Amino acid sequence: MNLVLAPIRWLDKHAERTLILFAYSAMATIIVYAVFERFILKSMVPWSTSIPIYLFLWVTWIGCSHNVRQRTHLVFNDIRLRLSYGWQFACLWLDALLWLVFAAIVLVYTIEQVRLVEMNFAIVQGTDNVMQWWFYMATPLAWTLLIIRVLQNVADDIGRYRRREAFLVDIQAIGKA
């Protein structure tokens, strides 16, 4: 059973960072090569300006999911840390509810956008067969992962509340956990 859970635990801990590293490395490589080719070889790959922009979608939305799990995305801890234990728990639930509502809205509209781009066979500018929807899938996939991360945080919060442990709302406390 441990053999089955090991890859799942690895994905849980490293999925976002791995995807961000891959997308960011690809972006940087394309941009560096494009600059080299433009100024040294005096030519240009036509897709070198469009693909990095699409890869940035992956970096930003996956990064959002990662930061939600780390509780470093859109937090107001100065106020929250001054509240009582019960109110901190209520605020964590409010955070989760707001993230889930916002994620549902984002998913409804971005899935529709991805479907439209796919049905229109839209290709990335400067390419012959690289589909735009491959890159636009970053948004619904990352927001689905964000929902999972929010639910993981809720489960952690419930466990901490039941054990009467401090919540991980302080950025310094997160590094120690």
BAVO-84312 format. One record per residue: x, y, z of N, C-alpha, C, O in turn; residue number from 0. Coordinates in steps of 0.02 Angstrom, whole numbers, plus 32768, in hexadecimal, padded with zeros to 4 digits. Layout:
# BAVO-84312
> X|Y|Z|X|Y|Z|X|Y|Z|X|Y|Z|NUM $
...
# end
This chain:
# BAVO-84312
> 8029|7FC4|8000|8000|8000|8000|802C|803F|8000|801B|8071|7FE0|0 $
> 8063|803D|8024|8090|8076|8026|80AD|8085|7FE1|80BB|80BE|7FD1|1 $
> 80B7|8050|7FB9|80D0|8058|7F75|809F|807F|7F49|80B4|80A4|7F1D|2 $
> 805F|8077|7F56|802B|809B|7F31|8026|80E4|7F49|801E|8111|7F21|3 $
> 802B|80EE|7F8A|8023|8131|7FA6|8061|815D|7F9C|805A|819B|7F9D|4 $
> 809B|8141|7F93|80D7|8169|7F8C|80D4|8199|7F50|80E4|81D4|7F59|5 $
> 80C0|8183|7F15|80BB|81B3|7EDD|8085|81E8|7EE9|808D|8222|7ED4|6 $
> 804F|81D5|7F0A|801A|8206|7F18|8033|823A|7F49|8025|8276|7F42|7 $
> 8058|8224|7F7C|8075|8255|7FAB|80A7|8283|7F89|80AA|82BF|7F97|8 $
> 80CF|8266|7F5C|80FF|828F|7F38|80DB|82C3|7F0E|80EE|82FE|7F0E|9 $
> 80A7|82AE|7EE9|8080|82DE|7EC2|8060|8313|7EED|805F|834E|7EDB|10 $
> 8046|82FF|7F26|8027|832F|7F53|8059|8364|7F6A|8047|839F|7F71|11 $
> 8095|8350|7F75|80C8|837F|7F8D|80EA|83A6|7F56|80FE|83E0|7F60|12 $
> 80F2|8389|7F1B|811D|83A7|7EE7|80FA|83B7|7EA5|811B|83D1|7E78|13 $
> 80BA|83AA|7E9D|8099|83B2|7E5C|809F|83FA|7E42|80B5|8405|7E09|14 $
> 808C|842A|7E6B|808C|846F|7E54|80D3|8487|7E44|80E0|84A5|7E10|15 $
> 8101|8479|7E71|8146|8491|7E66|8164|8472|7E27|8189|8493|7E03|16 $
> 8155|8433|7E1B|816F|8412|7DDF|8152|8431|7DA0|8177|843F|7D70|17 $
> 8111|843C|7D9F|80F1|845A|7D64|810A|84A2|7D59|8117|84B6|7D20|18 $
> 8110|84C8|7D8F|812A|850C|7D89|8171|850C|7D6F|8182|8533|7D43|19 $
> 819A|84E0|7D8A|81E0|84DD|7D74|81E4|84CB|7D2A|820B|84E9|7D05|20 $
> 81BD|849B|7D14|81BD|8488|7CCD|81A7|84C2|7CA1|81C9|84D2|7C70|21 $
> 816F|84E1|7CB2|8155|8518|7C88|8184|8554|7C89|8190|8573|7C55|22 $
> 819D|8565|7CC3|81CA|859F|7CC8|820C|8592|7CA3|8227|85BE|7C82|23 $
> 8226|8555|7CA8|8263|8543|7C85|8259|8545|7C39|8284|855D|7C14|24 $
> 8220|852C|7C23|8211|852F|7BDB|820A|8577|7BC4|8224|8588|7B8E|25 $
> 81E9|85A1|7BEB|81E3|85E8|7BDA|8228|8608|7BD4|8237|8629|7BA2|26 $
> 8250|85FF|7C07|8292|861E|7C08|82BD|8605|7BCE|82E0|862C|7BAE|27 $
> 82BC|85C4|7BC1|82E3|85A8|7B8A|82CE|85C5|7B47|82F8|85D8|7B1E|28 $
> 828D|85C8|7B3B|8274|85E4|7AFC|8288|862D|7AF5|829E|8642|7AC0|29 $
> 8281|8654|7B2A|8291|869B|7B27|82DC|86A6|7B1D|82F0|86D0|7AF3|30 $
> 8306|8682|7B41|834E|8689|7B39|8363|8676|7AF3|838B|8699|7AD3|31 $
> 8349|863E|7ADB|835A|8629|7A97|8342|865C|7A63|8365|866A|7A33|32 $
> 8306|8676|7A6D|82EA|86A7|7A3D|8315|86E6|7A3B|8320|8702|7A06|33 $
> 832B|86FD|7A75|8356|8738|7A77|8398|872A|7A54|83B1|8752|7A2D|34 $
> 83B6|86EF|7A63|83F4|86DB|7A42|83EA|86D9|79F6|8413|86F4|79D1|35 $
> 83B5|86B9|79E1|83AA|86B1|7999|839D|86F5|7978|83B4|8701|7940|36 $
> 8378|8720|799A|8368|8761|797D|83A5|878E|7976|83AD|87AF|7942|37 $
> 83CF|8790|79A9|8407|87C0|79A8|8448|87A2|798D|8471|87C8|7973|38 $
> 8452|8762|7992|8490|8743|797A|8486|8726|7934|84AE|8733|7907|39 $
> 8451|86FF|792B|8445|86DF|78EA|841B|8709|78BB|8414|86F7|7880|40 $
> 8400|8740|78D3|83D8|876E|78AA|839A|874D|788B|8387|875D|7853|41 $
> 837C|871F|78AF|833E|8701|7899|8311|86F9|78D6|8323|870C|790E|42 $
> 82D5|86DE|78CA|82A6|86D9|7902|8276|869E|78F8|825C|8694|78C1|43 $
> 826B|8679|792D|8238|8644|792C|81F5|8667|7937|81EE|868B|7969|44 $
> 81C4|865C|790B|8186|8682|7910|815E|8677|7950|8139|86A3|7965|45 $
> 8164|863D|796F|813D|862E|79AB|8161|8640|79EB|8146|8636|7A21|46 $
> 819D|865C|79E7|81C4|866A|7A23|81A6|86A1|7A4E|81B8|86A7|7A89|47 $
> 817A|86C9|7A33|815A|86FD|7A5C|8116|86E7|7A77|80FD|8705|7AA7|48 $
> 80F7|86B5|7A59|80B4|86A1|7A6F|80B4|8667|7AA1|808D|8667|7AD0|49 $
> 80DE|8636|7A97|80DE|85FB|7AC4|80F1|860F|7B0C|80D1|85F7|7B3A|50 $
> 8124|8639|7B18|8132|864C|7B5E|80F6|866D|7B80|80EC|8665|7BBC|51 $
> 80D0|8693|7B5B|8095|86B3|7B79|8063|867E|7B8E|8045|8683|7BC4|52 $
> 8059|864C|7B64|802B|8616|7B77|8046|85EC|7BB1|801F|85D6|7BDB|53 $
> 8087|85E1|7BB3|80A4|85BD|7BEB|809D|85E3|7C2C|809A|85C5|7C62|54 $
> 8099|8625|7C27|8091|864E|7C63|804E|863E|7C85|8048|8645|7CC2|55 $
> 801C|862A|7C5E|7FDC|8614|7C7C|7FE7|85DB|7CAD|7FCC|85DA|7CE4|56 $
> 8010|85AB|7C98|801F|8572|7CC4|8043|8588|7D03|8032|8572|7D3A|57 $
> 8074|85B4|7CFB|809B|85CB|7D35|806D|85EF|7D67|8070|85E2|7DA3|58 $
> 8044|861D|7D4E|801C|8645|7D7C|7FE5|861D|7D9F|7FDD|8622|7DDB|59 $
> 7FBF|85F6|7D79|7F87|85D3|7D99|7F9E|8599|7DC4|7F80|858D|7DF9|60 $
> 7FD0|8575|7DB0|7FEB|8540|7DDB|800B|855F|7E19|8006|8544|7E50|61 $
> 802C|8598|7E0F|8049|85BC|7E49|8013|85D3|7E7A|801E|85D1|7EB6|62 $
> 7FDB|85E7|7E60|7FA3|85FA|7E8B|7F8D|85BE|7EB6|7F83|85C5|7EF2|63 $
> 7F85|8584|7E97|7F72|8548|7EBB|7FA6|8537|7EF1|7F94|8527|7F2A|64 $
> 7FE5|853B|7EDF|801B|852D|7F0F|8017|855C|7F4B|801E|8547|7F85|65 $
> 800D|859C|7F3D|800B|85CD|7F74|7FCD|85C7|7F9E|7FCE|85D9|7FD9|66 $
> 7F96|85AF|7F82|7F5B|85A3|7FAA|7F6A|856A|7FDC|7F58|856F|8016|67 $
> 7F8A|8536|7FC4|7F9B|84FE|7FF1|7FCB|8515|8028|7FC6|84FF|8061|68 $
> 7FF9|8542|8017|8029|855B|8048|800C|8593|8073|802C|85AA|80A2|69 $
> 7FCF|85A8|8063|7FAD|85DE|8086|7FD2|8620|8081|7FD3|8647|80B1|70 $
> 7FEF|862C|8048|8012|866B|803D|7FF2|8694|8006|800D|86C8|7FF2|71 $
> 7FB9|867F|7FED|7F98|86A3|7FB6|7F5B|86C9|7FD1|7F2C|86AA|7FEB|72 $
> 7F5D|870A|7FCA|7F25|8736|7FDE|7F0F|8729|8026|7ED6|8716|8033|73 $
> 7F3C|8734|8054|7F2C|872B|809B|7F32|876E|80BF|7F59|879A|80AC|74 $
> 7F0A|8775|80F4|7F0B|87B1|811E|7F18|879B|8166|7EEC|879F|8191|75 $
> 7F54|8784|8172|7F63|8766|81B3|7F6C|8799|81EB|7F65|8786|8226|76 $
> 7F7A|87D7|81DC|7F81|8808|8211|7F41|880D|823A|7F43|8811|8278|77 $
> 7F0A|880C|8219|7EC9|880F|823C|7EBA|87CB|825B|7EA6|87C7|8295|78 $
> 7EC2|8796|8234|7EAF|8753|824A|7ED5|873D|8289|7EB8|871C|82B4|79 $
> 7F15|874E|828D|7F3D|8738|82C6|7F26|8758|8307|7F36|873F|833D|80 $
> 7F02|878F|8303|7EEA|87B1|833E|7EA5|8798|8355|7E8D|87AB|838B|81 $
> 7E87|876E|832D|7E45|8754|833E|7E4A|8718|836D|7E80|86FA|8375|82 $
> 7E12|8709|838D|7E10|86CE|83B9|7E15|868F|838E|7E0E|8690|8351|83 $
> 7E21|8657|83B0|7E29|8617|838E|7DEC|8605|8364|7DF3|85F0|832B|84 $
> 7DB1|860E|8380|7D74|85FE|835B|7D6A|862A|831E|7D55|8612|82E9|85 $
> 7D79|866A|8325|7D72|8697|82EC|7DA7|8689|82B6|7D9A|8691|827B|86 $
> 7DE2|8673|82CB|7E15|865F|8299|7DFB|8624|8271|7E02|8622|8234|87 $
> 7DDD|85F4|8293|7DC1|85BA|8271|7D89|85CF|8241|7D85|85B6|8209|88 $
> 7D5E|85FD|8258|7D28|8616|822D|7D45|863A|81EF|7D2A|8632|81B8|89 $
> 7D79|865F|81F9|7D99|8682|81C0|7DB8|8651|818F|7DB5|865B|8152|90 $
> 7DD4|861B|81A8|7DF0|85E8|817C|7DB9|85C7|8153|7DC3|85B8|8118|91 $
> 7D80|85BC|8172|7D46|85A1|814D|7D2E|85D3|8119|7D1B|85BF|80E2|92 $
> 7D2D|8613|812B|7D18|8646|80FB|7D49|8648|80C0|7D33|864E|8086|93 $
> 7D89|8644|80CF|7DBB|8640|8099|7DAC|8607|8069|7DAB|860F|802C|94 $
> 7DA1|85CC|8086|7D94|8590|805E|7D55|859A|8034|7D54|858A|7FF9|95 $
> 7D20|85B3|8052|7CE2|85BE|802E|7CEC|85EF|7FF4|7CD4|85E2|7FBD|96 $
> 7D0F|8625|8001|7D1B|8656|7FCB|7D45|8639|7F93|7D37|8644|7F59|97 $
> 7D79|8613|7FA5|7DA2|85F3|7F72|7D78|85C3|7F48|7D7E|85C1|7F0B|98 $
> 7D4D|859B|7F69|7D25|856A|7F44|7CF1|858C|7F17|7CE6|8575|7EDF|99 $
> 7CD2|85C1|7F2E|7CA2|85E5|7F04|7CC6|8604|7EC8|7CB0|85FE|7E8F|100 $
> 7CFE|8625|7ED6|7D24|8644|7E9F|7D3D|860F|7E6E|7D3B|861A|7E32|101 $
> 7D53|85D6|7E88|7D6B|85A0|7E5D|7D33|8585|7E31|7D3D|8577|7DF6|102 $
> 7CF7|857F|7E4C|7CBE|8567|7E25|7CB0|8597|7DEB|7CA2|8582|7DB3|103 $
> 7CB2|85D8|7DF9|7CA6|860A|7DC5|7CDC|8605|7D8F|7CCD|8604|7D54|104 $
> 7D1A|8602|7DA5|7D52|85FE|7D76|7D4C|85BF|7D4B|7D55|85C2|7D0E|105 $
> 7D3D|8587|7D6A|7D38|8548|7D45|7D00|854A|7D11|7D09|8534|7CD8|106 $
> 7CC7|8565|7D23|7C8F|8567|7CF3|7CA3|858E|7CB5|7C97|8577|7C7D|107 $
> 7CC1|85C8|7CBE|7CD0|85F2|7C84|7D0F|85DC|7C5F|7D12|85E3|7C22|108 $
> 7D40|85C2|7C81|7D7D|85AE|7C5D|7D75|856C|7C39|7D93|8562|7C04|109 $
> 7D4D|853F|7C53|7D3F|8501|7C2E|7D1B|8512|7BEE|7D29|84F4|7BB9|110 $
> 7CEC|8541|7BF1|7CC9|8557|7BB5|7CFB|8577|7B83|7CF6|856A|7B47|111 $
> 7D29|859F|7B9C|7D5A|85BE|7B71|7D86|858A|7B4F|7D93|858D|7B13|112 $
> 7D9E|8559|7B76|7DC9|8524|7B5B|7DA3|84FD|7B25|7DBF|84EE|7AF0|113 $
> 7D64|84EE|7B32|7D3C|84C9|7B01|7D34|84F1|7AC0|7D39|84D5|7A8A|114 $
> 7D27|8531|7AC6|7D20|855B|7A8A|7D60|855E|7A61|7D5E|8558|7A24|115 $
> 7D98|8566|7A83|7DD8|856A|7A60|7DE8|8526|7A3F|7E02|8523|7A08|116 $
> 7DD8|84F0|7A62|7DE3|84AE|7A46|7DB6|84A1|7A09|7DCE|8488|79D6|117 $
> 7D77|84B3|7A0F|7D48|84A8|79D7|7D5A|84D2|799A|7D4B|84BE|7961|118 $
> 7D7A|850A|79A4|7D8E|8535|796C|7DD3|8524|7951|7DEB|8545|7923|119 $
> 7DF2|84F1|796C|7E34|84DB|7956|7E66|8515|7954|7E8D|851B|7925|120 $
> 7E64|853E|7989|7E91|8578|798C|7ED8|8560|7999|7EE4|8539|79C7|121 $
> 7F06|8578|7971|7F4D|8565|7979|7F73|85A1|7995|7F5F|85DB|798C|122 $
> 7FAA|8593|79B5|7FD6|85C7|79D0|7FF5|85ED|7996|800A|85D0|7964|123 $
> 7FF6|862F|799C|8012|8659|7968|805A|8646|795A|8082|863D|7988|124 $
> 806A|8640|791A|80AE|862F|7906|80BB|85E5|7901|80F3|85D0|78F1|125 $
> 8088|85BB|790F|8091|8573|790A|8060|8557|78D6|8033|857A|78BF|126 $
> 806B|8519|78C5|803D|84F8|7896|800E|84C7|78B7|7FD8|84BA|789D|127 $
> 8022|84AC|78F2|7FF8|8478|7910|7FF9|8477|795C|7FE6|8445|797A|128 $
> 800E|84AD|797C|800B|84B0|79C5|7FCA|84D2|79D9|7FBE|850C|79C8|129 $
> 7F9F|84AD|79FB|7F5C|84C5|7A09|7F5C|84F3|7A46|7F7F|84E7|7A78|130 $
> 7F35|8529|7A43|7F30|8558|7A7A|7F0F|8538|7AB7|7F21|8549|7AF0|131 $
> 7EE0|850C|7AAD|7EBC|84F0|7AE6|7EEA|84C8|7B14|7EDA|84C1|7B4F|132 $
> 7F21|84AF|7AFA|7F51|848B|7B25|7F69|84BA|7B5C|7F72|84A5|7B95|133 $
> 7F74|84F8|7B4B|7F8C|8528|7B7C|7F54|8544|7BA7|7F5C|854F|7BE3|134 $
> 7F19|854E|7B88|7EE0|8567|7BAE|7EC7|8535|7BE1|7EA4|8547|7C11|135 $
> 7ED8|84F5|7BD9|7EC5|84C3|7C0A|7EE5|84CF|7C4E|7ED0|84B4|7C80|136 $
> 7F19|84F9|7C4F|7F3A|8509|7C8E|7F09|8524|7CC1|7F0D|8513|7CFC|137 $
> 7EDB|854F|7CAB|7EAE|856F|7CDB|7E7E|853E|7CFC|7E7D|853B|7D3A|138 $
> 7E57|8517|7CD7|7E2B|84E8|7CFB|7E51|84B2|7D21|7E3A|849E|7D57|139 $
> 7E89|849A|7D07|7EAF|8468|7D2C|7ECB|8484|7D6D|7EC7|8464|7DA2|140 $
> 7EE7|84C0|7D6A|7F04|84DE|7DA6|7ECE|84EE|7DD9|7ED9|84E6|7E15|141 $
> 7E94|8505|7DC2|7E5F|8515|7DF1|7E40|84D6|7E0E|7E27|84D7|7E46|142 $
> 7E41|849F|7DEA|7E2B|8460|7E06|7E5C|844A|7E3D|7E48|8433|7E72|143 $
> 7E9C|8452|7E2F|7ECF|8443|7E61|7EC8|8473|7E9D|7ED2|845E|7ED6|144 $
> 7EB7|84B1|7E8F|7EAC|84E1|7EC5|7E73|84CB|7EF3|7E78|84D1|7F30|145 $
> 7E3E|84B1|7ED5|7E06|8497|7EFE|7E1D|845F|7F2B|7E0B|845C|7F66|146 $
> 7E46|8432|7F10|7E61|83FB|7F38|7E8B|8418|7F71|7E86|8400|7FAA|147 $
> 7EB4|844A|7F63|7EDE|8469|7F97|7EB4|848B|7FCC|7EC5|8488|8007|148 $
> 7E7E|84AC|7FB8|7E52|84CC|7FE9|7E33|8497|8016|7E30|84A0|8053|149 $
> 7E1C|8460|7FF9|7DFE|842A|8021|7E32|840A|804F|7E21|83F7|8088|150 $
> 7E70|8405|8038|7EA5|83EC|8064|7EAF|841B|809F|7EB8|8405|80D8|151 $
> 7EAF|845C|8091|7EB6|848D|80C7|7E7D|8488|80F9|7E87|848D|8135|152 $
> 7E40|847F|80E0|7E06|8479|810C|7E0E|843C|8138|7E01|843F|8174|153 $
> 7E23|8404|811B|7E2D|83C7|8143|7E63|83D2|8178|7E5B|83BC|81B1|154 $
> 7E99|83F4|8165|7ECD|8404|8196|7EB2|8431|81CE|7EC1|8426|8209|155 $
> 7E8A|8462|81BB|7E6E|8490|81ED|7E3E|846D|821D|7E3F|847B|8259|156 $
> 7E15|8441|8203|7DE7|841C|822E|7E0F|83F1|8260|7DFE|83EF|829B|157 $
> 7E43|83D0|8247|7E6D|83A7|8274|7E8E|83D2|82A9|7E90|83BE|82E4|158 $
> 7EA8|840B|8297|7EC8|8437|82C7|7E95|8452|82F9|7EA3|8459|8334|159 $
> 7E5A|8462|82E1|7E25|847C|830D|7E11|8447|8341|7E08|8457|837C|160 $
> 7E09|840A|832A|7DF6|83D4|8358|7E2D|83C7|838C|7E1E|83B6|83C5|161 $
> 7E6B|83CE|8377|7EA4|83C3|83A5|7EB6|8402|83CC|7EE3|8402|83F6|162 $
> 7E93|8438|83BD|7E9F|847A|83DD|7EE7|8492|83D0|7F05|84B1|83FC|163 $
> 7F02|8483|8395|7F44|849A|8382|7F3E|84DD|835E|7F09|84EF|8345|164 $
> 7F74|8502|835E|7F75|8543|833B|7F6C|8538|82F0|7F85|8507|82D4|165 $
> 7F47|8565|82D1|7F3E|8561|8288|7F7C|857B|8265|7FA0|85A6|8280|166 $
> 7F88|8560|822A|7FC2|8576|8203|7FAF|85B3|81DA|7FAA|85B0|819C|167 $
> 7FA3|85EA|81FC|7F92|8628|81D9|7FCD|8659|81D9|7FCB|868B|81B6|168 $
> 7FFF|864A|81FF|8039|8675|8202|806D|8658|81D3|807C|861D|81D7|169 $
> 8089|8682|81A7|80B8|8669|8174|80F5|8649|8195|810F|8618|817B|170 $
> 810C|8664|81CD|8145|8646|81EF|8133|8601|820B|815E|85D4|820D|171 $
> 80F4|85F8|8220|80DF|85B6|823A|80DC|8582|8203|80E7|8547|8210|172 $
> 80CD|8597|81C6|80C7|8568|818F|810B|8548|8182|8110|850C|8175|173 $
> 8140|8570|8184|8183|8556|8178|8198|8523|81AC|81C2|84F8|819E|174 $
> 817D|8528|81E8|818F|84FA|821E|8167|84B9|821D|817C|8487|823A|175 $
> 812E|84BA|81FA|8102|847F|81FA|811A|844A|81CA|80FA|8416|81C3|176 $
# end
